Amino acid sequence: MLQFKAAVKKSVTPIIPEMIEITDRYVIHKKRKRYFLGYETITILFSKISSIEINANATNTELIIQSVEEDIIKAHRFALEDTIKIKQLIESQL
């Protein structure tokens, strides 16, 4: 299992950063709950992924993964290199 954590900016220090985990069968997105108590988790099976998109600008990177079952992962503040690597890893499993 590979794990990627969101980049932490000096002005915004999340107690629990967003994470993406890549297993042999799933993409798992974890982000902190509204009141810092644990994670909200979305899990998508590789065979159910319909699209992967990267939106990047000077200040932010967003990774959007959509499934055929209408689940959507929207991950923010990951390093561009990590975002590209995540996309490549997922595409290699499709």
C-alpha positions as CSV (number, residue, x, y, z in Angstrom):
1,M,0.0,0.0,0.0
2,L,1.3,3.5,-0.9
3,Q,0.2,6.5,1.1
4,F,0.3,10.2,0.0
5,K,-0.3,13.1,2.4
6,A,-1.4,16.6,1.4
7,A,1.2,19.3,1.5
8,V,1.0,21.4,4.6
9,K,1.3,25.1,4.1
10,K,2.7,27.4,6.8
11,S,-0.5,29.5,7.0
12,V,-2.8,26.4,7.1
13,T,-1.7,23.6,9.4
14,P,-4.3,20.9,9.5
15,I,-4.2,18.6,12.5
16,I,-5.0,15.7,10.2
17,P,-4.0,16.2,6.6
18,E,-5.8,14.7,3.7
19,M,-4.4,11.3,2.5
20,I,-4.7,9.1,-0.5
21,E,-3.9,5.4,-0.2
22,I,-3.3,3.2,-3.2
23,T,-3.7,-0.6,-2.5
24,D,-3.7,-3.4,-5.0
25,R,-7.4,-3.0,-5.6
26,Y,-8.6,0.3,-4.2
27,V,-8.0,4.1,-4.1
28,I,-8.9,5.3,-0.6
29,H,-9.3,9.0,0.2
30,K,-9.2,10.2,3.8
31,K,-9.9,13.7,4.9
32,R,-10.5,15.1,8.4
33,K,-14.0,15.4,9.6
34,R,-15.4,18.9,10.2
35,Y,-14.6,18.9,13.9
36,F,-11.2,17.2,13.7
37,L,-12.5,13.9,15.1
38,G,-11.2,11.2,12.7
39,Y,-11.6,10.8,9.0
40,E,-14.2,10.8,6.3
41,T,-13.3,8.0,3.9
42,I,-14.2,7.3,0.3
43,T,-13.0,4.0,-1.2
44,I,-13.2,3.3,-4.9
45,L,-12.4,0.0,-6.6
46,F,-10.0,0.4,-9.5
47,S,-12.4,-1.3,-11.9
48,K,-15.1,1.3,-11.0
49,I,-13.0,4.4,-11.9
50,S,-14.4,6.3,-14.9
51,S,-12.1,9.3,-15.0
52,I,-9.1,11.0,-13.3
53,E,-8.4,14.7,-13.7
54,I,-5.7,17.0,-12.3
55,N,-6.4,20.7,-12.0
56,A,-3.3,22.7,-11.0
57,N,-2.5,26.4,-10.6
58,A,0.2,28.4,-8.8
59,T,-1.3,27.9,-5.4
60,N,-3.2,24.6,-5.4
61,T,-3.5,21.2,-6.9
62,E,-6.7,19.3,-7.1
63,L,-7.1,15.6,-8.0
64,I,-10.6,14.5,-9.1
65,I,-11.4,10.8,-9.4
66,Q,-14.9,9.7,-10.5
67,S,-16.4,6.3,-10.4
68,V,-19.1,4.7,-12.5
69,E,-21.2,4.6,-9.3
70,E,-21.0,8.4,-9.0
71,D,-18.6,8.4,-6.1
72,I,-16.2,11.3,-6.4
73,I,-12.9,11.9,-4.7
74,K,-11.8,15.5,-4.6
75,A,-8.3,15.7,-3.1
76,H,-6.7,19.1,-2.5
77,R,-3.2,20.5,-1.6
78,F,-1.1,17.5,-2.7
79,A,2.2,18.3,-4.3
80,L,2.0,18.3,-8.1
81,E,4.6,15.5,-8.3
82,D,2.5,13.3,-5.9
83,T,-0.7,14.1,-7.8
84,I,0.9,13.0,-11.1
85,K,2.3,9.9,-9.5
86,I,-1.1,9.0,-8.0
87,K,-2.7,9.4,-11.4
88,Q,-0.1,7.2,-13.1
89,L,-0.4,4.5,-10.4
90,I,-4.2,4.4,-10.9
91,E,-4.0,4.4,-14.7
92,S,-1.5,1.5,-14.6
93,Q,-4.2,-0.5,-12.7
94,L,-7.1,0.2,-15.1
